[in-house]
Amino acid sequence: MDQHSADNCKCHKQSLPAQQTLSDMDFDRGIWNAAIYNEVDRVKEFIKKGQSMARDDCDYTALHYAARNGNEKICKLLIEEGKADVNAVTKAGATALHRAAMMGHLDIVKLLADNKANLLLQDECGQSALHRAALRGHLEVCRYLLQKEPALKLVKDKKDKFAFEYIMENANDDFKLLLKP
């Protein structure tokens, strides 16, 4: 698994406070940490300073972190006031949409799509947001993405797999029928 995968990011090591690197401290003081912890006032201050699109060491933006953590208010703030790029990609090619879809945050997926997120973008593994949602069993996110962009059903990743092939074994028949190419 690569260092940028959803559950295995190695960009920011977990360490004791006395062992933090300068990079870790910058992260903790930056907009990314405020986005993770839903700190609206702090995020507003960073936006005022023109830092809505600041990137961490792996090129994640605050929108990536807010989307992954389900912080809809922060996502709206970053998009509307911060003019955040909804299609910004990390070093591994992930977008805020990938992050929201993999976590099953349907309201944020809708917000990003309504703000012109490219639903067909694939990460470095060739996975679309649909692949990520299917892998985690998020039926409603899959249904919405396919409603907005039916061509997603036919997108293969670099392992030559459709999103359908990532459905969990215990997925219900509705889920299987929805994603089957």
C-alpha positions as CSV (number, residue, x, y, z in Angstrom):
1,M,0.0,0.0,0.0
2,D,1.4,3.4,-0.9
3,Q,2.1,6.1,1.6
4,H,-0.8,8.2,0.4
5,S,-3.6,5.7,0.6
6,A,-6.7,6.6,2.5
7,D,-5.9,4.7,5.7
8,N,-2.2,4.7,5.5
9,C,-1.0,8.3,5.0
10,K,2.6,8.7,6.1
11,C,2.8,12.4,5.5
12,H,2.4,13.3,9.1
13,K,3.8,10.8,11.6
14,Q,2.1,10.2,14.8
15,S,4.5,11.3,17.6
16,L,4.6,12.5,21.1
17,P,4.5,16.3,21.3
18,A,8.2,16.5,22.5
19,Q,9.2,14.6,19.3
20,Q,7.3,16.8,16.8
21,T,9.2,17.9,13.7
22,L,9.0,21.4,12.4
23,S,6.7,20.1,9.6
24,D,4.4,18.5,12.2
25,M,4.3,21.8,14.2
26,D,3.5,23.7,11.0
27,F,0.7,21.3,10.3
28,D,-0.7,21.6,13.8
29,R,-0.7,25.5,13.5
30,G,-1.9,25.5,9.9
31,I,-5.3,25.7,8.2
32,W,-5.3,21.9,7.8
33,N,-5.6,21.2,11.5
34,A,-8.3,23.8,11.8
35,A,-10.2,22.1,9.0
36,I,-9.9,18.7,10.6
37,Y,-11.2,19.9,13.9
38,N,-14.0,22.0,12.4
39,E,-12.6,25.3,13.8
40,V,-14.6,27.7,11.8
41,D,-13.2,31.0,13.2
42,R,-9.6,29.8,12.7
43,V,-10.3,28.7,9.2
44,K,-11.9,32.2,8.5
45,E,-8.7,33.8,9.8
46,F,-6.6,31.7,7.4
47,I,-8.9,32.6,4.5
48,K,-8.4,36.3,5.3
49,K,-4.7,35.7,5.1
50,G,-5.1,34.2,1.7
51,Q,-4.2,30.6,2.9
52,S,-7.3,28.7,1.8
53,M,-5.2,26.8,-0.8
54,A,-2.2,26.2,1.4
55,R,-0.8,22.7,0.9
56,D,0.8,20.4,3.4
57,D,3.9,18.2,2.6
58,C,1.7,15.7,0.6
59,D,-0.1,18.5,-1.2
60,Y,-3.4,18.1,0.7
61,T,-5.4,21.3,1.1
62,A,-7.7,22.2,4.0
63,L,-10.6,21.1,1.7
64,H,-9.2,17.6,1.5
65,Y,-9.1,17.4,5.3
66,A,-12.5,18.9,5.8
67,A,-14.1,16.7,3.2
68,R,-12.6,13.5,4.7
69,N,-13.7,14.5,8.2
70,G,-17.3,15.4,7.2
71,N,-17.0,19.1,8.1
72,E,-19.5,20.5,5.8
73,K,-19.5,24.0,7.2
74,I,-15.7,24.2,6.7
75,C,-16.1,22.8,3.1
76,K,-18.7,25.5,2.3
77,L,-16.5,28.2,3.8
78,L,-13.4,27.2,1.9
79,I,-15.3,27.0,-1.4
80,E,-17.5,30.1,-1.0
81,E,-15.2,32.5,0.8
82,G,-11.8,30.9,0.3
83,K,-12.4,30.1,-3.4
84,A,-10.8,26.7,-2.9
85,D,-10.2,24.6,-6.0
86,V,-12.5,21.6,-5.6
87,N,-10.3,19.7,-8.1
88,A,-7.0,20.2,-6.4
89,V,-5.0,17.0,-6.3
90,T,-2.5,15.6,-3.8
91,K,0.8,14.1,-4.8
92,A,-1.1,10.8,-5.0
93,G,-3.8,12.4,-7.2
94,A,-6.6,12.4,-4.7
95,T,-9.2,15.1,-4.7
96,A,-11.6,16.3,-1.9
97,L,-14.2,14.3,-3.7
98,H,-12.2,11.1,-3.4
99,R,-11.8,11.8,0.3
100,A,-15.5,12.6,0.9
101,A,-16.7,9.6,-1.1
102,M,-14.5,7.1,0.6
103,M,-15.8,8.2,4.0
104,G,-19.5,8.2,2.8
105,H,-20.1,11.9,3.4
106,L,-22.9,12.3,0.8
107,D,-23.7,15.9,1.7
108,I,-20.1,16.9,1.0
109,V,-20.0,14.8,-2.2
110,K,-23.1,16.7,-3.4
111,L,-21.6,20.1,-2.4
112,L,-18.4,19.3,-4.3
113,A,-20.3,18.1,-7.4
114,D,-22.5,21.3,-7.2
115,N,-19.3,23.3,-7.3
116,K,-17.9,21.7,-10.4
117,A,-15.8,18.9,-9.0
118,N,-14.7,16.6,-11.8
119,L,-16.4,13.3,-11.0
120,L,-14.2,11.4,-13.5
121,L,-10.8,12.3,-12.0
122,Q,-8.7,9.3,-11.0
123,D,-6.0,9.1,-8.5
124,E,-2.5,7.6,-9.0
125,C,-4.0,4.1,-8.7
126,G,-6.6,5.0,-11.3
127,Q,-9.4,5.0,-8.8
128,S,-12.3,7.4,-9.1
129,A,-14.5,8.6,-6.3
130,L,-16.9,5.8,-7.2
131,H,-14.2,3.2,-6.7
132,R,-13.4,4.7,-3.3
133,A,-17.1,4.7,-2.3
134,A,-17.7,1.2,-3.5
135,L,-14.6,-0.1,-1.7
136,R,-16.1,1.2,1.6
137,G,-19.7,0.1,0.9
138,H,-21.2,3.6,0.6
139,L,-24.3,2.8,-1.5
140,E,-25.9,6.2,-1.4
141,V,-22.7,7.9,-2.5
142,C,-22.4,5.5,-5.3
143,R,-26.0,6.0,-6.4
144,Y,-25.5,9.8,-6.4
145,L,-22.2,9.7,-8.3
146,L,-23.8,7.4,-11.0
147,Q,-26.8,9.6,-11.2
148,K,-24.6,12.6,-11.9
149,E,-22.1,10.8,-14.1
150,P,-23.2,7.4,-15.5
151,A,-19.9,6.9,-17.4
152,L,-18.2,6.3,-14.0
153,K,-19.6,2.8,-14.1
154,L,-17.2,1.9,-16.9
155,V,-14.1,3.5,-15.5
156,K,-11.3,1.0,-14.7
157,D,-8.4,1.6,-12.3
158,K,-4.8,0.7,-12.9
159,K,-5.6,-2.9,-11.7
160,D,-8.0,-3.0,-14.6
161,K,-11.0,-3.2,-12.2
162,F,-14.4,-1.5,-12.3
163,A,-15.8,0.0,-9.1
164,F,-18.2,-3.0,-9.1
165,E,-15.3,-5.3,-8.4
166,Y,-14.5,-3.6,-5.1
167,I,-17.9,-4.2,-3.6
168,M,-17.6,-5.9,-0.2
169,E,-18.6,-9.6,-0.2
170,N,-21.6,-8.9,2.0
171,A,-23.0,-6.1,-0.2
172,N,-26.7,-6.3,-0.9
173,D,-28.1,-7.1,-4.4
174,D,-29.2,-3.4,-4.9
175,F,-25.6,-2.3,-4.5
176,K,-24.4,-5.0,-6.9
177,L,-27.0,-4.1,-9.6
178,L,-26.3,-0.4,-9.3
179,L,-22.6,-0.8,-10.0
180,K,-22.5,-3.7,-12.4
181,P,-21.2,-2.5,-15.8
